Each structure stands twice: as structure tokens, then as C-alpha cells.
């Protein structure tokens, strides 16, 4: 073991000695190029809606349901060890029926839920969205892998509903969802 350590030290010394170069003549200060230190500029991340447009994930509001697409996030300034990410879009419509609680009959009247602020959460991510005058809304976000079997929770005030992402399309909810909040 001792001989091995000596052999290793000798090998390291010879390797380093072989890599040395002869000293150069000194360069006059006036002949040196100016030293310019530039701070690396962090690349600005592109907004989600711009990525959605550039990778062709724009859809009509009436095209309900979940869609995902694999894309190269590094091309858009999104840092990470792996550039492959999933772009997720969920289009939904929220309607309220004329009754509350569990129903066994078909609702007589449906009204769109018009909400300026609906929060959502899925797979550790969250945000907010709104619905238009017809009750249509959209959620768009980026994830590391598919989330189609994850639970998406939509919340309006004290009310919430949760479904698997791949199941969300048109949701008919109790009439207490129609109240302004």
C-alpha cells in the first residue's frame, strides 16, 4: 500500500512537470488588451401565453377539455436540468343548475357562471383564471411531466370542485355557484 502511494505521488509529479511551459517574455502594459468584465445577463423567461402561441397550443374557448404538448423549455429561457417539459391547457365551461345538492333529475335551467376570479391547483401548481360571459375558462401552465391523471381543483369563493384533469370539460354545478363572490 505504501509503495502504491509513492508510485501515485511520483506519477502525479511527473505529469505536472511535463505540462509546464517555458516562461515567456513579459508583455508591456500598453500592449495588453483592456480587461473587460461583463456580467452574464440572465435570459428572461417568455410568458406562458407567448409559449402557448408559439408551440401551437391556442384553441377556441369552445374546444373543451385537456391538451398537452412536449416542448423544449430551454428555447424559451426556462432554466432546469432537463429541457423537455409539458405544456398543459385545460378549457372548461362552468354552468350552474337551478338546484342545490345532489340531484337525480335533469336540471331545468342552466346559467353560465361568470367569475372574474377562480383559483385552481393541480400537481403542486396553482394560479387563477376567470370565466367569460358564457362560462368558458382556460388554464395554461408548464409541468415537468404529464398531469392528465392528476386532480384539478377549481375554487370560487367558498365553493370548490375537483376532478381528474382529463375529465374536465363542461361542469354543471349547484346554484350556489352562481352567486357573485
PyMOL commands that place a pseudoatom at each C-alpha (Angstrom):
pseudoatom trace, name=CA, resn=UNK, resi=1, chain=A, elem=C, hetatm=0, pos=[0.000, 0.000, 0.000]
pseudoatom trace, name=CA, resn=UNK, resi=2, chain=A, elem=C, hetatm=0, pos=[2.878, 2.329, 0.870]
pseudoatom trace, name=CA, resn=UNK, resi=3, chain=A, elem=C, hetatm=0, pos=[4.603, 1.633, -2.452]
pseudoatom trace, name=CA, resn=UNK, resi=4, chain=A, elem=C, hetatm=0, pos=[1.371, 2.329, -4.285]
pseudoatom trace, name=CA, resn=UNK, resi=5, chain=A, elem=C, hetatm=0, pos=[1.065, 5.747, -2.619]
pseudoatom trace, name=CA, resn=UNK, resi=6, chain=A, elem=C, hetatm=0, pos=[4.671, 6.609, -3.559]
pseudoatom trace, name=CA, resn=UNK, resi=7, chain=A, elem=C, hetatm=0, pos=[4.088, 5.476, -7.141]
pseudoatom trace, name=CA, resn=UNK, resi=8, chain=A, elem=C, hetatm=0, pos=[0.930, 7.601, -7.348]
pseudoatom trace, name=CA, resn=UNK, resi=9, chain=A, elem=C, hetatm=0, pos=[2.779, 10.665, -5.982]
pseudoatom trace, name=CA, resn=UNK, resi=10, chain=A, elem=C, hetatm=0, pos=[5.647, 10.161, -8.464]
pseudoatom trace, name=CA, resn=UNK, resi=11, chain=A, elem=C, hetatm=0, pos=[3.203, 9.793, -11.358]
pseudoatom trace, name=CA, resn=UNK, resi=12, chain=A, elem=C, hetatm=0, pos=[1.365, 12.995, -10.354]
pseudoatom trace, name=CA, resn=UNK, resi=13, chain=A, elem=C, hetatm=0, pos=[4.665, 14.907, -10.080]
pseudoatom trace, name=CA, resn=UNK, resi=14, chain=A, elem=C, hetatm=0, pos=[5.899, 13.721, -13.476]
pseudoatom trace, name=CA, resn=UNK, resi=15, chain=A, elem=C, hetatm=0, pos=[2.566, 14.529, -15.105]
pseudoatom trace, name=CA, resn=UNK, resi=16, chain=A, elem=C, hetatm=0, pos=[2.574, 18.051, -13.727]
pseudoatom trace, name=CA, resn=UNK, resi=17, chain=A, elem=C, hetatm=0, pos=[6.234, 18.604, -14.584]
pseudoatom trace, name=CA, resn=UNK, resi=18, chain=A, elem=C, hetatm=0, pos=[5.657, 17.503, -18.168]
pseudoatom trace, name=CA, resn=UNK, resi=19, chain=A, elem=C, hetatm=0, pos=[2.851, 20.031, -18.550]
pseudoatom trace, name=CA, resn=UNK, resi=20, chain=A, elem=C, hetatm=0, pos=[4.880, 23.095, -17.588]
pseudoatom trace, name=CA, resn=UNK, resi=21, chain=A, elem=C, hetatm=0, pos=[5.863, 25.613, -20.235]
pseudoatom trace, name=CA, resn=UNK, resi=22, chain=A, elem=C, hetatm=0, pos=[8.898, 27.832, -20.578]
pseudoatom trace, name=CA, resn=UNK, resi=23, chain=A, elem=C, hetatm=0, pos=[8.422, 31.340, -19.235]
pseudoatom trace, name=CA, resn=UNK, resi=24, chain=A, elem=C, hetatm=0, pos=[7.506, 33.947, -21.860]
pseudoatom trace, name=CA, resn=UNK, resi=25, chain=A, elem=C, hetatm=0, pos=[8.974, 37.385, -22.241]
pseudoatom trace, name=CA, resn=UNK, resi=26, chain=A, elem=C, hetatm=0, pos=[6.997, 39.962, -20.288]
pseudoatom trace, name=CA, resn=UNK, resi=27, chain=A, elem=C, hetatm=0, pos=[4.379, 41.898, -22.271]
pseudoatom trace, name=CA, resn=UNK, resi=28, chain=A, elem=C, hetatm=0, pos=[4.374, 45.655, -21.924]
pseudoatom trace, name=CA, resn=UNK, resi=29, chain=A, elem=C, hetatm=0, pos=[1.289, 47.086, -20.173]
pseudoatom trace, name=CA, resn=UNK, resi=30, chain=A, elem=C, hetatm=0, pos=[0.439, 49.174, -23.256]
pseudoatom trace, name=CA, resn=UNK, resi=31, chain=A, elem=C, hetatm=0, pos=[0.376, 46.041, -25.464]
pseudoatom trace, name=CA, resn=UNK, resi=32, chain=A, elem=C, hetatm=0, pos=[-2.192, 44.232, -23.345]
pseudoatom trace, name=CA, resn=UNK, resi=33, chain=A, elem=C, hetatm=0, pos=[-5.827, 44.377, -24.403]
pseudoatom trace, name=CA, resn=UNK, resi=34, chain=A, elem=C, hetatm=0, pos=[-8.114, 46.094, -21.898]
pseudoatom trace, name=CA, resn=UNK, resi=35, chain=A, elem=C, hetatm=0, pos=[-9.715, 43.758, -19.397]
pseudoatom trace, name=CA, resn=UNK, resi=36, chain=A, elem=C, hetatm=0, pos=[-13.482, 43.949, -19.696]
pseudoatom trace, name=CA, resn=UNK, resi=37, chain=A, elem=C, hetatm=0, pos=[-15.624, 42.063, -17.244]
pseudoatom trace, name=CA, resn=UNK, resi=38, chain=A, elem=C, hetatm=0, pos=[-19.182, 41.540, -18.385]
pseudoatom trace, name=CA, resn=UNK, resi=39, chain=A, elem=C, hetatm=0, pos=[-21.853, 40.371, -16.035]
pseudoatom trace, name=CA, resn=UNK, resi=40, chain=A, elem=C, hetatm=0, pos=[-23.720, 37.428, -17.518]
pseudoatom trace, name=CA, resn=UNK, resi=41, chain=A, elem=C, hetatm=0, pos=[-27.240, 38.538, -18.284]
pseudoatom trace, name=CA, resn=UNK, resi=42, chain=A, elem=C, hetatm=0, pos=[-29.942, 36.135, -17.188]
pseudoatom trace, name=CA, resn=UNK, resi=43, chain=A, elem=C, hetatm=0, pos=[-32.222, 35.195, -20.039]
pseudoatom trace, name=CA, resn=UNK, resi=44, chain=A, elem=C, hetatm=0, pos=[-35.740, 36.451, -19.493]
pseudoatom trace, name=CA, resn=UNK, resi=45, chain=A, elem=C, hetatm=0, pos=[-38.347, 33.715, -19.397]
pseudoatom trace, name=CA, resn=UNK, resi=46, chain=A, elem=C, hetatm=0, pos=[-41.084, 34.016, -22.002]
pseudoatom trace, name=CA, resn=UNK, resi=47, chain=A, elem=C, hetatm=0, pos=[-44.659, 34.421, -20.677]
pseudoatom trace, name=CA, resn=UNK, resi=48, chain=A, elem=C, hetatm=0, pos=[-46.822, 31.290, -20.752]
pseudoatom trace, name=CA, resn=UNK, resi=49, chain=A, elem=C, hetatm=0, pos=[-49.313, 32.750, -23.235]
pseudoatom trace, name=CA, resn=UNK, resi=50, chain=A, elem=C, hetatm=0, pos=[-46.490, 33.523, -25.677]
pseudoatom trace, name=CA, resn=UNK, resi=51, chain=A, elem=C, hetatm=0, pos=[-45.158, 29.956, -25.431]
pseudoatom trace, name=CA, resn=UNK, resi=52, chain=A, elem=C, hetatm=0, pos=[-48.708, 28.692, -25.946]
pseudoatom trace, name=CA, resn=UNK, resi=53, chain=A, elem=C, hetatm=0, pos=[-48.956, 30.703, -29.143]
pseudoatom trace, name=CA, resn=UNK, resi=54, chain=A, elem=C, hetatm=0, pos=[-45.503, 29.748, -30.455]
pseudoatom trace, name=CA, resn=UNK, resi=55, chain=A, elem=C, hetatm=0, pos=[-45.959, 25.993, -29.949]
pseudoatom trace, name=CA, resn=UNK, resi=56, chain=A, elem=C, hetatm=0, pos=[-49.443, 25.975, -31.467]
pseudoatom trace, name=CA, resn=UNK, resi=57, chain=A, elem=C, hetatm=0, pos=[-51.495, 25.278, -28.337]
pseudoatom trace, name=CA, resn=UNK, resi=58, chain=A, elem=C, hetatm=0, pos=[-54.094, 28.025, -28.904]
pseudoatom trace, name=CA, resn=UNK, resi=59, chain=A, elem=C, hetatm=0, pos=[-57.617, 26.649, -29.138]
pseudoatom trace, name=CA, resn=UNK, resi=60, chain=A, elem=C, hetatm=0, pos=[-61.119, 28.023, -29.334]
pseudoatom trace, name=CA, resn=UNK, resi=61, chain=A, elem=C, hetatm=0, pos=[-62.819, 28.575, -25.976]
pseudoatom trace, name=CA, resn=UNK, resi=62, chain=A, elem=C, hetatm=0, pos=[-65.486, 26.071, -27.008]
pseudoatom trace, name=CA, resn=UNK, resi=63, chain=A, elem=C, hetatm=0, pos=[-62.880, 23.346, -27.630]
pseudoatom trace, name=CA, resn=UNK, resi=64, chain=A, elem=C, hetatm=0, pos=[-63.339, 21.900, -24.143]
pseudoatom trace, name=CA, resn=UNK, resi=65, chain=A, elem=C, hetatm=0, pos=[-61.027, 19.504, -22.368]
pseudoatom trace, name=CA, resn=UNK, resi=66, chain=A, elem=C, hetatm=0, pos=[-57.362, 18.891, -21.655]
pseudoatom trace, name=CA, resn=UNK, resi=67, chain=A, elem=C, hetatm=0, pos=[-54.443, 19.001, -24.084]
pseudoatom trace, name=CA, resn=UNK, resi=68, chain=A, elem=C, hetatm=0, pos=[-50.705, 18.683, -23.503]
pseudoatom trace, name=CA, resn=UNK, resi=69, chain=A, elem=C, hetatm=0, pos=[-47.632, 19.018, -25.683]
pseudoatom trace, name=CA, resn=UNK, resi=70, chain=A, elem=C, hetatm=0, pos=[-43.964, 18.221, -25.090]
pseudoatom trace, name=CA, resn=UNK, resi=71, chain=A, elem=C, hetatm=0, pos=[-41.680, 21.171, -25.895]
pseudoatom trace, name=CA, resn=UNK, resi=72, chain=A, elem=C, hetatm=0, pos=[-38.112, 22.379, -25.361]
pseudoatom trace, name=CA, resn=UNK, resi=73, chain=A, elem=C, hetatm=0, pos=[-38.303, 24.808, -22.439]
pseudoatom trace, name=CA, resn=UNK, resi=74, chain=A, elem=C, hetatm=0, pos=[-34.652, 25.867, -22.811]
pseudoatom trace, name=CA, resn=UNK, resi=75, chain=A, elem=C, hetatm=0, pos=[-35.582, 27.567, -26.098]
pseudoatom trace, name=CA, resn=UNK, resi=76, chain=A, elem=C, hetatm=0, pos=[-37.822, 29.885, -24.072]
pseudoatom trace, name=CA, resn=UNK, resi=77, chain=A, elem=C, hetatm=0, pos=[-35.365, 30.745, -21.289]
pseudoatom trace, name=CA, resn=UNK, resi=78, chain=A, elem=C, hetatm=0, pos=[-36.825, 28.372, -18.722]
pseudoatom trace, name=CA, resn=UNK, resi=79, chain=A, elem=C, hetatm=0, pos=[-33.938, 27.003, -16.642]
pseudoatom trace, name=CA, resn=UNK, resi=80, chain=A, elem=C, hetatm=0, pos=[-33.619, 23.426, -15.472]
pseudoatom trace, name=CA, resn=UNK, resi=81, chain=A, elem=C, hetatm=0, pos=[-31.608, 20.268, -15.754]
pseudoatom trace, name=CA, resn=UNK, resi=82, chain=A, elem=C, hetatm=0, pos=[-33.953, 18.840, -18.366]
pseudoatom trace, name=CA, resn=UNK, resi=83, chain=A, elem=C, hetatm=0, pos=[-35.244, 20.980, -21.241]
pseudoatom trace, name=CA, resn=UNK, resi=84, chain=A, elem=C, hetatm=0, pos=[-38.162, 18.669, -22.050]
pseudoatom trace, name=CA, resn=UNK, resi=85, chain=A, elem=C, hetatm=0, pos=[-41.338, 19.982, -20.425]
pseudoatom trace, name=CA, resn=UNK, resi=86, chain=A, elem=C, hetatm=0, pos=[-45.063, 19.563, -20.915]
pseudoatom trace, name=CA, resn=UNK, resi=87, chain=A, elem=C, hetatm=0, pos=[-47.268, 22.483, -21.871]
pseudoatom trace, name=CA, resn=UNK, resi=88, chain=A, elem=C, hetatm=0, pos=[-50.757, 21.920, -20.435]
pseudoatom trace, name=CA, resn=UNK, resi=89, chain=A, elem=C, hetatm=0, pos=[-54.010, 23.620, -21.422]
pseudoatom trace, name=CA, resn=UNK, resi=90, chain=A, elem=C, hetatm=0, pos=[-57.408, 22.966, -19.858]
pseudoatom trace, name=CA, resn=UNK, resi=91, chain=A, elem=C, hetatm=0, pos=[-60.514, 24.555, -21.397]
pseudoatom trace, name=CA, resn=UNK, resi=92, chain=A, elem=C, hetatm=0, pos=[-63.693, 24.267, -19.395]
pseudoatom trace, name=CA, resn=UNK, resi=93, chain=A, elem=C, hetatm=0, pos=[-67.179, 25.681, -19.094]
pseudoatom trace, name=CA, resn=UNK, resi=94, chain=A, elem=C, hetatm=0, pos=[-68.842, 26.292, -15.745]
pseudoatom trace, name=CA, resn=UNK, resi=95, chain=A, elem=C, hetatm=0, pos=[-72.617, 26.255, -15.598]
pseudoatom trace, name=CA, resn=UNK, resi=96, chain=A, elem=C, hetatm=0, pos=[-74.918, 26.336, -12.596]
pseudoatom trace, name=CA, resn=UNK, resi=97, chain=A, elem=C, hetatm=0, pos=[-78.179, 24.475, -12.378]
pseudoatom trace, name=CA, resn=UNK, resi=98, chain=A, elem=C, hetatm=0, pos=[-81.415, 25.608, -10.782]
pseudoatom trace, name=CA, resn=UNK, resi=99, chain=A, elem=C, hetatm=0, pos=[-80.998, 23.387, -7.703]
pseudoatom trace, name=CA, resn=UNK, resi=100, chain=A, elem=C, hetatm=0, pos=[-78.507, 22.663, -4.924]
pseudoatom trace, name=CA, resn=UNK, resi=101, chain=A, elem=C, hetatm=0, pos=[-77.160, 19.401, -3.576]
pseudoatom trace, name=CA, resn=UNK, resi=102, chain=A, elem=C, hetatm=0, pos=[-77.290, 16.014, -5.283]
pseudoatom trace, name=CA, resn=UNK, resi=103, chain=A, elem=C, hetatm=0, pos=[-79.932, 15.742, -7.974]
pseudoatom trace, name=CA, resn=UNK, resi=104, chain=A, elem=C, hetatm=0, pos=[-81.415, 12.756, -9.730]
pseudoatom trace, name=CA, resn=UNK, resi=105, chain=A, elem=C, hetatm=0, pos=[-83.367, 14.788, -12.267]
pseudoatom trace, name=CA, resn=UNK, resi=106, chain=A, elem=C, hetatm=0, pos=[-82.068, 16.683, -15.262]
pseudoatom trace, name=CA, resn=UNK, resi=107, chain=A, elem=C, hetatm=0, pos=[-81.718, 20.390, -14.405]
pseudoatom trace, name=CA, resn=UNK, resi=108, chain=A, elem=C, hetatm=0, pos=[-84.384, 22.583, -15.938]
pseudoatom trace, name=CA, resn=UNK, resi=109, chain=A, elem=C, hetatm=0, pos=[-82.317, 25.729, -16.380]
pseudoatom trace, name=CA, resn=UNK, resi=110, chain=A, elem=C, hetatm=0, pos=[-78.568, 26.192, -16.748]
pseudoatom trace, name=CA, resn=UNK, resi=111, chain=A, elem=C, hetatm=0, pos=[-76.797, 29.536, -16.455]
pseudoatom trace, name=CA, resn=UNK, resi=112, chain=A, elem=C, hetatm=0, pos=[-73.154, 30.291, -17.173]
pseudoatom trace, name=CA, resn=UNK, resi=113, chain=A, elem=C, hetatm=0, pos=[-71.001, 31.011, -14.144]
pseudoatom trace, name=CA, resn=UNK, resi=114, chain=A, elem=C, hetatm=0, pos=[-69.399, 34.365, -14.799]
pseudoatom trace, name=CA, resn=UNK, resi=115, chain=A, elem=C, hetatm=0, pos=[-66.492, 34.783, -12.420]
pseudoatom trace, name=CA, resn=UNK, resi=116, chain=A, elem=C, hetatm=0, pos=[-63.633, 37.281, -12.556]
pseudoatom trace, name=CA, resn=UNK, resi=117, chain=A, elem=C, hetatm=0, pos=[-61.557, 35.233, -10.113]
pseudoatom trace, name=CA, resn=UNK, resi=118, chain=A, elem=C, hetatm=0, pos=[-61.389, 31.436, -9.975]
pseudoatom trace, name=CA, resn=UNK, resi=119, chain=A, elem=C, hetatm=0, pos=[-58.367, 29.812, -8.369]
pseudoatom trace, name=CA, resn=UNK, resi=120, chain=A, elem=C, hetatm=0, pos=[-57.005, 26.462, -9.485]
pseudoatom trace, name=CA, resn=UNK, resi=121, chain=A, elem=C, hetatm=0, pos=[-54.462, 23.940, -8.231]
pseudoatom trace, name=CA, resn=UNK, resi=122, chain=A, elem=C, hetatm=0, pos=[-53.039, 20.760, -9.715]
pseudoatom trace, name=CA, resn=UNK, resi=123, chain=A, elem=C, hetatm=0, pos=[-49.881, 18.734, -9.074]
pseudoatom trace, name=CA, resn=UNK, resi=124, chain=A, elem=C, hetatm=0, pos=[-48.343, 21.309, -6.734]
pseudoatom trace, name=CA, resn=UNK, resi=125, chain=A, elem=C, hetatm=0, pos=[-49.022, 24.272, -9.015]
pseudoatom trace, name=CA, resn=UNK, resi=126, chain=A, elem=C, hetatm=0, pos=[-51.691, 26.901, -8.614]
pseudoatom trace, name=CA, resn=UNK, resi=127, chain=A, elem=C, hetatm=0, pos=[-52.946, 30.104, -10.125]
pseudoatom trace, name=CA, resn=UNK, resi=128, chain=A, elem=C, hetatm=0, pos=[-56.067, 31.997, -11.011]
pseudoatom trace, name=CA, resn=UNK, resi=129, chain=A, elem=C, hetatm=0, pos=[-58.232, 32.434, -14.065]
pseudoatom trace, name=CA, resn=UNK, resi=130, chain=A, elem=C, hetatm=0, pos=[-61.639, 33.830, -14.961]
pseudoatom trace, name=CA, resn=UNK, resi=131, chain=A, elem=C, hetatm=0, pos=[-64.669, 32.785, -16.948]
pseudoatom trace, name=CA, resn=UNK, resi=132, chain=A, elem=C, hetatm=0, pos=[-66.266, 34.814, -19.725]
pseudoatom trace, name=CA, resn=UNK, resi=133, chain=A, elem=C, hetatm=0, pos=[-69.945, 35.720, -20.176]
pseudoatom trace, name=CA, resn=UNK, resi=134, chain=A, elem=C, hetatm=0, pos=[-70.652, 32.186, -21.416]
pseudoatom trace, name=CA, resn=UNK, resi=135, chain=A, elem=C, hetatm=0, pos=[-68.867, 30.483, -18.514]
pseudoatom trace, name=CA, resn=UNK, resi=136, chain=A, elem=C, hetatm=0, pos=[-65.791, 29.469, -20.554]
pseudoatom trace, name=CA, resn=UNK, resi=137, chain=A, elem=C, hetatm=0, pos=[-62.387, 29.484, -18.879]
pseudoatom trace, name=CA, resn=UNK, resi=138, chain=A, elem=C, hetatm=0, pos=[-58.839, 28.366, -19.585]
pseudoatom trace, name=CA, resn=UNK, resi=139, chain=A, elem=C, hetatm=0, pos=[-55.867, 27.248, -17.527]
pseudoatom trace, name=CA, resn=UNK, resi=140, chain=A, elem=C, hetatm=0, pos=[-52.408, 27.059, -19.126]
pseudoatom trace, name=CA, resn=UNK, resi=141, chain=A, elem=C, hetatm=0, pos=[-49.199, 26.057, -17.347]
pseudoatom trace, name=CA, resn=UNK, resi=142, chain=A, elem=C, hetatm=0, pos=[-45.955, 24.139, -17.689]
pseudoatom trace, name=CA, resn=UNK, resi=143, chain=A, elem=C, hetatm=0, pos=[-45.076, 20.929, -15.863]
pseudoatom trace, name=CA, resn=UNK, resi=144, chain=A, elem=C, hetatm=0, pos=[-42.174, 18.502, -15.786]
pseudoatom trace, name=CA, resn=UNK, resi=145, chain=A, elem=C, hetatm=0, pos=[-44.305, 15.528, -16.822]
pseudoatom trace, name=CA, resn=UNK, resi=146, chain=A, elem=C, hetatm=0, pos=[-47.847, 14.655, -17.792]
pseudoatom trace, name=CA, resn=UNK, resi=147, chain=A, elem=C, hetatm=0, pos=[-50.574, 15.665, -15.341]
pseudoatom trace, name=CA, resn=UNK, resi=148, chain=A, elem=C, hetatm=0, pos=[-53.604, 14.198, -17.114]
pseudoatom trace, name=CA, resn=UNK, resi=149, chain=A, elem=C, hetatm=0, pos=[-54.356, 11.781, -14.256]
pseudoatom trace, name=CA, resn=UNK, resi=150, chain=A, elem=C, hetatm=0, pos=[-53.814, 14.388, -11.503]
pseudoatom trace, name=CA, resn=UNK, resi=151, chain=A, elem=C, hetatm=0, pos=[-56.649, 16.070, -9.639]
pseudoatom trace, name=CA, resn=UNK, resi=152, chain=A, elem=C, hetatm=0, pos=[-57.516, 19.630, -10.654]
pseudoatom trace, name=CA, resn=UNK, resi=153, chain=A, elem=C, hetatm=0, pos=[-59.339, 21.729, -8.086]
pseudoatom trace, name=CA, resn=UNK, resi=154, chain=A, elem=C, hetatm=0, pos=[-61.305, 24.819, -9.107]
pseudoatom trace, name=CA, resn=UNK, resi=155, chain=A, elem=C, hetatm=0, pos=[-62.361, 27.210, -6.351]
pseudoatom trace, name=CA, resn=UNK, resi=156, chain=A, elem=C, hetatm=0, pos=[-64.754, 30.155, -6.440]
pseudoatom trace, name=CA, resn=UNK, resi=157, chain=A, elem=C, hetatm=0, pos=[-65.035, 31.811, -3.058]
pseudoatom trace, name=CA, resn=UNK, resi=158, chain=A, elem=C, hetatm=0, pos=[-66.021, 29.139, -0.516]
pseudoatom trace, name=CA, resn=UNK, resi=159, chain=A, elem=C, hetatm=0, pos=[-67.050, 26.666, -3.231]
pseudoatom trace, name=CA, resn=UNK, resi=160, chain=A, elem=C, hetatm=0, pos=[-64.741, 24.164, -4.884]
pseudoatom trace, name=CA, resn=UNK, resi=161, chain=A, elem=C, hetatm=0, pos=[-64.868, 21.202, -7.232]
pseudoatom trace, name=CA, resn=UNK, resi=162, chain=A, elem=C, hetatm=0, pos=[-62.172, 18.661, -8.013]
pseudoatom trace, name=CA, resn=UNK, resi=163, chain=A, elem=C, hetatm=0, pos=[-61.875, 16.281, -10.947]
pseudoatom trace, name=CA, resn=UNK, resi=164, chain=A, elem=C, hetatm=0, pos=[-59.130, 14.448, -12.775]
pseudoatom trace, name=CA, resn=UNK, resi=165, chain=A, elem=C, hetatm=0, pos=[-57.629, 16.852, -15.330]
pseudoatom trace, name=CA, resn=UNK, resi=166, chain=A, elem=C, hetatm=0, pos=[-58.528, 14.598, -18.260]
pseudoatom trace, name=CA, resn=UNK, resi=167, chain=A, elem=C, hetatm=0, pos=[-62.224, 14.625, -17.148]
pseudoatom trace, name=CA, resn=UNK, resi=168, chain=A, elem=C, hetatm=0, pos=[-62.720, 18.388, -17.076]
pseudoatom trace, name=CA, resn=UNK, resi=169, chain=A, elem=C, hetatm=0, pos=[-64.939, 19.771, -19.832]
pseudoatom trace, name=CA, resn=UNK, resi=170, chain=A, elem=C, hetatm=0, pos=[-68.376, 21.210, -19.063]
pseudoatom trace, name=CA, resn=UNK, resi=171, chain=A, elem=C, hetatm=0, pos=[-69.154, 21.286, -15.351]
pseudoatom trace, name=CA, resn=UNK, resi=172, chain=A, elem=C, hetatm=0, pos=[-72.726, 21.687, -14.134]
pseudoatom trace, name=CA, resn=UNK, resi=173, chain=A, elem=C, hetatm=0, pos=[-72.599, 22.906, -10.547]
pseudoatom trace, name=CA, resn=UNK, resi=174, chain=A, elem=C, hetatm=0, pos=[-75.187, 23.751, -7.862]
pseudoatom trace, name=CA, resn=UNK, resi=175, chain=A, elem=C, hetatm=0, pos=[-76.949, 27.118, -7.996]
pseudoatom trace, name=CA, resn=UNK, resi=176, chain=A, elem=C, hetatm=0, pos=[-74.923, 28.492, -5.078]
pseudoatom trace, name=CA, resn=UNK, resi=177, chain=A, elem=C, hetatm=0, pos=[-72.007, 28.726, -7.548]
pseudoatom trace, name=CA, resn=UNK, resi=178, chain=A, elem=C, hetatm=0, pos=[-73.955, 31.401, -9.459]
pseudoatom trace, name=CA, resn=UNK, resi=179, chain=A, elem=C, hetatm=0, pos=[-73.871, 33.851, -6.555]
pseudoatom trace, name=CA, resn=UNK, resi=180, chain=A, elem=C, hetatm=0, pos=[-71.410, 36.711, -7.012]
pseudoatom trace, name=CA, resn=UNK, resi=181, chain=A, elem=C, hetatm=0, pos=[-68.252, 36.284, -4.956]
for i in range(1, 181): cmd.bond("trace and resi %d" % i, "trace and resi %d" % (i + 1))
show_as sticks, trace
zoom trace
